[in-house]
Structure formats: structure tokens, C-alpha cells
């Protein structure tokens, strides 16, 4: 009996995926063992190898943050706790350790705008799903109104409500994406970093940024980042001394 080519392809891909997953599990256990033995640098290398292979999860970033914390690198510990929370905003251990790390490092935080404070009860993904559902319900109602001889007041009401929901959730997505926890959020990973008025080490300092401090990347120029800083300030810092939360 001749086996169809698509079935062979599917089985081959399934076997490859299973092999990759199994290898990832082995590497994850190895990294955890290194951490348990106090070999924090080796654990960091193993966790980062998993991340480079695309095996992202809140728990891996959380464990990597713990390894950096135990290694005394509070900036990268905070960075990885933030990445864990970007994937799972309801990760209690990452939330608790993030606060501990900030306290240890005296890290500065960006203050959310007043719309952000009211909109943070849901995530961008949740707003996106709500917007998509509202859009398709509104589209269905509009088509029904066009092709139905008698226009229903109920249908018109649903259409208007769904349009309002769509507009509101789209605004929420836009506000959160450009806000203090949006796509431009970055964490200072270097030590003794000074934000400056210009792209030169001799320029006047604007603000001292302890490791783990939050900034929002506004633009880049060569090896420098122009960023919104805590305390409603702006300044330039070397790009090598900060990493964006979102990979």
C-alpha cells in the first residue's frame, strides 16, 4: 500500500517536534540541576540556550531571572522577571521576585499615565480578542441590516454597542502599547549608568540609573538610545547598557 506523501511529511514533522521537545526537557532539567548545585553561571548559559532555541515560557524566564539574581546581576534578573510577566502577567513568583530585585537594586520605575492605570485590568491580548469578537459581531449585524427588509431596532442597538466596544478596545491597545509597559519598555542592565543630554560620555548627566531601572526607547542614534526616563525626564544612554523586554 502506497502511503500518501502528506502523511509521511506530517509524521516526519511530528517526530522532529517530539525530538526537539524531548531535548528541550533534558536541557531544562540540566539547567535546574546546575542552579540547585549553586552553579549559577552554568545555569544562566543553559537557560539562555533554551531561549535562543525559541523555547520561551514564563517559567524559563523566571528561572533565568532567579539565576541572575543569585549571581548578583540585578539588572538582568529584573529584565527576565519582566519578560516572564510579559508572557504571563499573573505569575505570582515573578511578581514577588521582581519587587525584591527592585528593592535590592534601588531600581527606578516609569510611572504609568492615568489612562494606563485604568486600563491595566486586562492585557493587550485580552483587548485584542475582545476587539476581534466585537468587529465580527458588528460586521454580521451590518450585513443582516443590509439584506433584511425590516430593520430591527435590537440589531441596530447591537451594532452600535459592538462598534463602541471595538473603538474602546482599539484605543486601549494603542494606549497600552505606547505606555510605560508597552513594546518600547527596556531595562537598564549596565552598572553606574548616567543618562546624558547628548550622545557623548562627556555630556551633562540627566539622571543616574541603577541596574534594573525602566526606560522607554524613543529612538536610536548609532550606539545610543534616546529614552523616556523615570521622573518624567529624557536622555541618552549607551545602547549596550539596556535591553528591551520584548524579544
N, C-alpha and C positions, 0 to 999 in steps of 0.2 A: 504494500500500500504506500502510495506516494504521500509524504507529509507536506502540507502547504507551506510555502516559503514564509508567509506572515507568521504562522505558528512557530516555525523554527526561530525567527527573529525575536518573537515575544519571549520564548523560553530562554534564548541566549541572554536577552536583556535582564530577565528575571534572575538568572543565575549570577550575572555580573553584579546586579544590585545587591543580591544577598551576600555575595562575597565582600563587596565594599562595606556593607553594613556590619558584617562579622568582624572585618578588620578594624573598623572604627570602634566597635565594642572592646576589642582587645587593647587598642591604643588608649581608650578612655580608662579602662581598668589599670593599665600600666601607669598612666598619669596620676590616678588616685592613689596608687600604691606609693609612688615617688613622693607625693605630698604627705601621706601618712608617715613616711620614714624621715620626713624633715628635709628631703632633697628638693627644695623649692625651685631652684633654677632649672633642674631637670624637669620638674612638673610643668613649669611655665613653657618650656620648649615643646613638651608633649601636647599640652592643651592647644598651643598656637599652631602646631602641625595639624591638629584636627580641624581647627578653624580655617586654615589655608586650604584644606581639602573640601571645604564647603559644608562641614558638619556642624552647622550652627544650631545652638539651642540655648535657652536661658540658663540652664544648669551648667553648661560648659563655660559660658562667660562668667557665671557666678563663681565656679571653682577656680577659673583663671584669676579672677579678682582676689579671691582668698589667697592664692599662691603669691600674687604680687604684694598683698598686704603683709603676709608673713615674711616676705623678703625685704620689707621696708620701703617699697615703692608705692607710696600712697596715691600718686597721680594716676598711674596705670591701674591701680586697684579700683579707684573711683571710676575711671573710664570703662572698665569691664563690668562693674556693677550697673552703670548706666546702660550699657549695651544689653545686659540681662533684662533690665526693666523695659527697654525698648521693645523686646520680644515678648515679655510677659509683665505687664505693669502691675500685676497682683502677685509678685514674688516676694513674700514677706521677709525671707532671709536676706535677699539682695537689698531690700529697702532698709532693713536694720543695719546691715554691714556698711551700706553707703553712708548712713548718718554717722556711724562710728568712725569711718575713714575721714569724713569731712571734719569731724571734731579733732581728730588726731593731727590732720594736716593744716587746720585752720583755713580750709579752702573757702573761697568766696563764691557766692551763688548769684546767678541772674534772677532778678525779680520779675515774675510774670505780670503782664498787663492785666487790667481789670477784666477785659473780655475772656482772657485765658483762665482766670481764676474761676469764672462761672461755667466755662465750657469743659473743664478738665474732668467732669464726672464720667465722661465717655472717651474712648480712644479714637484716633483718626480712622482706624479700620471699622469701628462700630458706626461712626458717622458715614463712612463710605458705603457700607452695606445699607444703612437707612436711606441714604440719598438714592442709591440704585433702585431699591424697592419702591420708593416714592415716585421716581421717574417713570417706571414701567406701569405702575398703577395709574398715574396721570395720563400716560400715553394710551392705555386701554380705555379710560373714561373718555378721552378726546375722540378716539376712533368710534366708540359707541355713540357719542353725541352726534357725530357727523353722519353716521349711517342709520340712525334710528329716527323714524318720522316724528315721534313725540319726544321732546326733550324732557328728561326727568330732573326735577329740582334736586333730588338726592344725588344724582350723578354729577350735576354741576357743583354741588357742595363738596363732594369727594374730590373732584378735580381741583378745586381751589385749595382745599386743605393739603392735598398732596403737593401742589406747586409751592405752597408756603413751606412745607416740610423740606422739599428739595432745595429751595433757596436758603433756608435756615441752616441745613446741614452742610451745604456747599460753603457758606460763609464760615461755619465752624471749622471745617477742614482747612480753609485758607488761613484762618486766624491761627490755628494751632501749628500749621506747617511753617509759618513765618515767625512764630513766637519763640519764647525762651527755650522750649523743649522741642523745637522743630528740626527740620532737616539740616539747618546750619549750626546746630549745637556742637561745640567742641570742648574738649577738656585739656587743660594745661598739664603736660606730662613732664616738662623740664623743671629744674630747681632754680630758685633765685631769679625768676623771670620778671623783667620790667617791661610793661607796655610803654611805648615811646610815641612821641609826637610825629616822628618821621622814620623812614626806613634806614636807620643808621644806629649803630651801638652807642654813638656819642650824642644822639638826640636826647632832649629832655625827657625824663620819665614822667609818665602819667599816673601809673598805679603799679604797685608791687603785687604780683600774682603768685600765691603759694601753689604748690602742686595740687592738682585736683580742682582748681578753680574753673568755673564755667565761663565760656565766651561764646559769642555768636559770630561766625565768619561772615563778613560783609563783602570782602573782595580779597584778591591776592595780587601781589606785585613781586615777581621774581621769587626770592626766598623769604618773603614776608607776608604776613596775614594782617589785613585791616579788620578789626573786630569791635563789636559792641561788648563792653566790659561791665562787670558789676558796678554799682553806684552810678549808673547812667552815664558812664564815661565811654570814650572811644580811643583806640590807639593801635599801634603796630607792634606785633611780636614776631620773632622768627618762626617760620612755618614748621621747622623741625621740632619745636617745643610744644606743639599742640596736635591733637588728633580728633577728628570728627567722630561723634558717637556712632552715626550710621555708616556702615561699611559700604 
